């Protein structure tokens, strides 16, 4: 299942979550500020090692670093990750 690492104050996280809900993509939501140190460390690593960036996505070991919400880019990345069919 797709995992979304998010923060409640993050506009791009909310947009990403709304998009996933609207397109009926199942996901697990992890609030980064409440996550275990191990999870935070992995999200930091995925985002270049300096700090965590949200929304960061993970699906079957494939990671998408945090980015501004862009529906077309998100859709393309979800297809590449195998979350949605091509």
C-alpha positions as CSV (number, residue, x, y, z in Angstrom):
1,X,0.0,0.0,0.0
2,X,1.1,3.6,-0.7
3,X,2.3,5.5,2.4
4,X,2.1,9.2,2.6
5,X,4.4,11.0,5.0
6,X,2.7,14.3,5.8
7,X,2.2,17.2,8.1
8,X,-1.2,18.8,8.9
9,X,0.0,22.3,8.2
10,X,1.4,21.4,4.8
11,X,-0.7,22.7,1.9
12,X,1.0,20.4,-0.7
13,X,0.3,17.4,1.6
14,X,-3.4,18.3,1.8
15,X,-3.5,18.7,-2.0
16,X,-1.8,15.3,-2.5
17,X,-4.1,13.6,0.0
18,X,-7.2,15.1,-1.6
19,X,-6.0,14.0,-5.0
20,X,-5.4,10.4,-3.7
21,X,-8.9,10.3,-2.2
22,X,-10.6,11.8,-5.3
23,X,-8.9,9.1,-7.5
24,X,-9.7,6.3,-5.1
25,X,-6.1,5.4,-4.3
26,X,-5.8,3.7,-1.0
27,X,-3.0,4.9,1.2
28,X,-1.7,5.0,4.8
29,X,-1.1,8.4,6.3
30,X,1.9,9.0,8.6
31,X,2.1,12.4,10.3
32,X,5.9,13.0,10.2
33,X,5.9,15.0,13.4
34,X,4.5,12.0,15.3
35,X,6.6,9.4,13.5
36,X,9.3,7.3,15.1
37,X,12.9,8.5,14.9
38,X,13.6,5.7,12.5
39,X,10.9,6.8,10.1
40,X,11.9,10.4,10.3
41,X,15.6,9.4,9.6
42,X,14.5,7.5,6.5
43,X,12.4,10.4,5.2
44,X,15.3,12.7,5.8
45,X,17.6,10.3,3.8
46,X,15.1,10.1,0.9
47,X,15.1,13.9,0.8
48,X,18.8,14.4,0.5
49,X,19.9,14.0,4.1
50,X,19.5,17.5,5.4
51,X,15.9,17.5,6.7
52,X,12.6,15.9,6.0
53,X,10.3,17.2,3.3
54,X,6.7,16.4,2.9
55,X,4.7,15.0,1.2
56,X,7.1,12.1,0.8
57,X,5.6,8.9,-0.7
58,X,6.7,5.3,-0.4
59,X,5.3,2.3,-2.3
60,X,6.8,-1.2,-2.2
61,X,10.3,0.2,-1.3
62,X,10.1,2.9,-4.0
63,X,10.3,6.4,-2.7
64,X,9.2,9.8,-4.0
65,X,10.8,12.7,-2.2
66,X,8.7,15.6,-1.0
67,X,7.6,18.0,-3.8
68,X,5.2,20.8,-4.5
69,X,1.8,19.4,-5.5
70,X,1.5,19.0,-9.3
71,X,-1.2,16.7,-10.4
72,X,0.4,15.7,-13.7
73,X,3.8,15.0,-12.1
74,X,2.2,13.1,-9.2
75,X,0.2,11.0,-11.6
76,X,3.3,10.2,-13.7
77,X,5.2,9.3,-10.6
78,X,2.4,7.1,-9.3
79,X,2.4,5.3,-12.6
80,X,6.2,4.7,-12.5
81,X,5.9,3.4,-9.0
82,X,3.1,1.0,-10.0
83,X,0.5,2.5,-7.8
84,X,-1.8,3.1,-10.7
85,X,-1.9,1.4,-14.0
86,X,-0.5,3.0,-17.1
